[in-house]
Amino acid sequence: MRRSIVLCLSLLPVLLSAQVRLNNDKNELPEIGVVASNAISIDKELLVGEALMRQLRGRAPIINDPLLEEYVQDLGNRLVAQADNAKFPFKFFPIGNNDINAFAFYGGHIGIHTGLIVEADSESELASVMAHEIAHVTQRHLARSIEARQKTSPLQLVSMLGGVLLAMADPEAGIAAISASQAAGAQASINYTRSNEKEADRVGIEVLSRAGYDAGAAAAFFGKLAAKYRHQSKPPAFLLTHPLPESRIADARARQAAYPDINLPPSLHFHLIKARIQARYTGIRTYDASYFRAMLDNTNHPVLKKAARYGLALTLLDNDEADKAEPIISDLLKDDPENLFYLDTYTDIALAQKRPQDAVTLLSEHSRKQPRNRVLALNLANAMIKSGQNKEAVRIIKDYLLVNPEHLLSYQLLSEAYGENRQMLEMHQAKAEVYALIAAYPRAIDELQTAYNFTADSTLEKQRIRARIEQMRDADTRLRNL
């Protein structure tokens, strides 16, 4: 699906723990689940996490690509299922940033940089970093950091978070906002304490192994990064936020000995998602058609060959050569007709060739088997909009929103479908929900007030809009008072 909308501004590759100074003298590792109970409750953590996520959607380059979303969420869920002390559902999301990094923040939100996925050589390596971030959340390291900060400088939570979000949206502005006397301390606060990192390594490797991945992937990936960037003046963000001294890598290697050796075959979905990112999201010209043709020539492994063919099809399609991409995807679909990656690209090709009904026909068949799968539902809705079947598109999107009520791309598609159908009341209501999801509550209220003008004599609709406006105002007030 080519409606992969990337929201504005660059993201500083730092952990959201950057708003606090940690207590570096604390060497004891507290017991799981009993720490930081006085600093921030679970309920408060969820509220703060949701508020931050809404602001991130408007400031960070989050990639709203159903395939990427589904892949990182599915992989994350497999890891969280094996983690102790997971007190809430985790939300994983892709960040369009070539820096090698991942970060966790309140309420189980974990951002995965596309650069991290490209750098990883296997799904186990990617999973090792995600398991590490999951451990930071389950061990409540963020809450501990507030507890440590409050001992020396009890600030309102919103004061601490404001500077972090500024830095995430615009690194130069964020750093410029820090006075010279505070600069060193602010940079130091980006990093977790040594004890937190050790604990996250220990817990993360255990989660990794429980989930059926190679426990040695953590040490292998950390060691590879440390060796590759050791002598560079500007190391990747991951090494700034997760320092990798030799002792830490040695500890990870020692820990892996306690777990069984697992030799997994290459994951098709991992290599397809990696090819998708290389072809579509890095902005690096090296990953062009010649790159994927060379990849095809230099490997005999069937999984890597499929990934290379898929990447080649994407580069051809994005270069307006849909006619050359079409036979590649058709061949891949013959071999694997249920593959969502291929179905997604088939849809893009059909739309580029002005054949939206062909996409509707194929996707409808698959959607009946998986009616609320995000990739199928949103591709089908998009194809229906392009073929003029707006009412049916609205039905599919609203059905999907029942299970994922905060999905930004769904509301954007919904607004488009209503607009195409000249349903102005509903279009402005859908636009209001888009703005609410990025914490732009004043603009959301403006959209609702515009929608009010299209209610005609419907007393019920007027009441609903007035009630939603009050909810938006309350949400805006709560955000300001956090």
Secondary structure, DSSP 8 states (H G I E B T S, - for coil): ----EE-SS------GGGGS---TT--S---TT-SSTTT--HHHHHHHHHHHHHHHHHHS-BEE-HHHHHHHHHHHHHHHTT-TT--S--EEEEE---SS-EEEEGGGEEEEEHHHHHH-SSHHHHHHHHHHHHHHHHTTHHHHHHHHHHHH----HHHHHHHHHHHHH-HHHHHHTS-HHHHHHHHHTTS--HHHHHHHHHHHHHHHHHTTS-TTHHHHHHHHHHHHHTT-SS--HHHHHS---HHHHHHHHHHHTTS--------HHHHHHHHHHHHHTS--TTSSHHHHHHHHHT---HHHHHHHHHHHHHHHHHTT-HHHHHHHHHHHHHH-TT-HHHHHHHHHHHHHTT-HHHHHHHHHHHHHHSTT-HHHHHHHHHHHHHTT-HHHHHHHHHHHHTT-TT-HHHHHHHHHHHHHTT-HHHHHHHHHHHHHHTT-HHHHHHHHHHHHTT-TT-HHHHHHHHHHHHHHHHHHHHHHH-
